Amino acid sequence: MSKHIQAVRGMNDILPQQTPYWQRLEQTAQRVFEAYSFEEIRMPIVESTDLFKRTIGEVTDIVEKEMYTFEDRNGDSLTLRPEGTAGCVRAGIENGLLYNQIQRLWYKGPMFRHERPQKGRYRQFQQIGVECFGMAGPDVDAEMIMMTARLWRELGLTGLELQINTLGSAEARARYRDTLVEYLNAHHDQLDEDSQRRLLSNPLRILDSKNPAMQLINNNAPKLIDALDDESRQHFEQLCGYLDDAGIPYVINPRLVRGLDYYNQTVFEWVTDQLGAQGTVCAGGRFDGLVEQLGGHSTPALGFAMGIERLVLLLEATAKVENALHAYLLMIGDDAVRRGLRLAEALRDTLPGLRLRSHCGGGSFKAQFKKADKSGAAVALILGEDEVQQGVVGIKNLREQNPQQSVPQSGLANYLKSALAL
């Protein structure tokens, strides 16, 4: 017999014991975003390949090496989305959401990159993204960063460091590019293969190199912040002032350039040393030229994306998420099953937060009780022939050594609400 089929490498399952952490993260994020008046948008997983070539940049690792691209039956080149911003901008332009409007949008879902799978990084990975359109000032940059800081607090996450930088205007970056290329050409023989390839096409990406051999060269490279125009410098200084006023600590990292071509002005990352080499859990910045680049009207914009897998790893390490059953209903005999199923529905109607499992499939009292104990439920609700005739339910605390007691069926909801703090 052939070997059983396994999941594709880098496409992982999220098992029931893990999903409570995912749910807590997603629900908390939605609640925080709504507090800042963001609205959810949902985009397709598959987009035209040209969308990502025009936005991410053709000379990037994502486009050159990592995208899942294929031709459909019509011969059109399509790509599984490697990130969410491009699709969000495309949707905004196509549906008339951006011109002369302010939009605050968020989304979540799977992204796809053909990378080497490792802890917290997969080929199908989940992201939560946030995008703002129509606001050019540093105040909204600061508010977006404050919103992420609030999210960490509400999740109970600690040890995250905020790193910020500015890429300046397109004109300032062009001047800096010439200065950087001149410096790097003087060290051409010391550059690794990727850096030599990027030298003429995308030299700023060299500063983002993770190759340890490039660190000394990059540390001594000219700083972009020294080439800023007055407007860009003022934008960044105001952002820093707003963060100072809000009491949000940060580190200015002059080598933070982000991996996508469309960023300008503010860029930021939240990083942690609790995940080994995969330190970034949230990253973003401004992309004021992207809407126009995709055929829309000039629109200031900024956003960020969070890797859900990495944040879940932090949650698992620092917080315990409870999702255990409150009660397990044992039903012995046909009359008990008839009465028990109706009783369980009534309890769910009365107590919306109740997590109750009704035993289905028959079996002796001993077998059912064993499954109740194994389920992790706090209490067992026992309904047999005697209980049906007497109009009561037996209650056995499965986690404490308390004697079994009987409660009238009519008062069961109130008893559980009090006993389980529902």
PEGIFEN-V566189 format. One line per field, one symbol per residue. psi: psi as a letter, one per 30 degrees, with the letter a starting at -180 (. if undefined). A space follows every 50 residues. Layout:
psi->???
This chain:
psi->klkkklkkkfjlkjlefefeeeeeeeeeeeeeeefghkkkkklleklkee eeefeekfileeeeffkjklkafggkjlkkkflfeeeeeeeeeeghfekh lkkjklllaklkkiljklkgklejlklklkkkkgkflfeeeeeeeeeeee eeeffgklgkkkkllkfaleeeeeeeeeeeeeeeefgeffkleeeeefef eifffefgkgjfffeeeeeglkkeffgkleeeeeeeeeeeeeeeefgjkl kjjfgjflgkffklbkklkkllgfgbfifkfkkaakiffeeefggalkkk llalkkjeeeeeeeeeffkkjkglkekkjkjjleeeeeeeeeeeeeeeee ifgkjkkkkkgalleeeeeeeeeffglelkkkjaeeeeefhlkkkjkffl iklklkkkefgeeeeeeeegh.
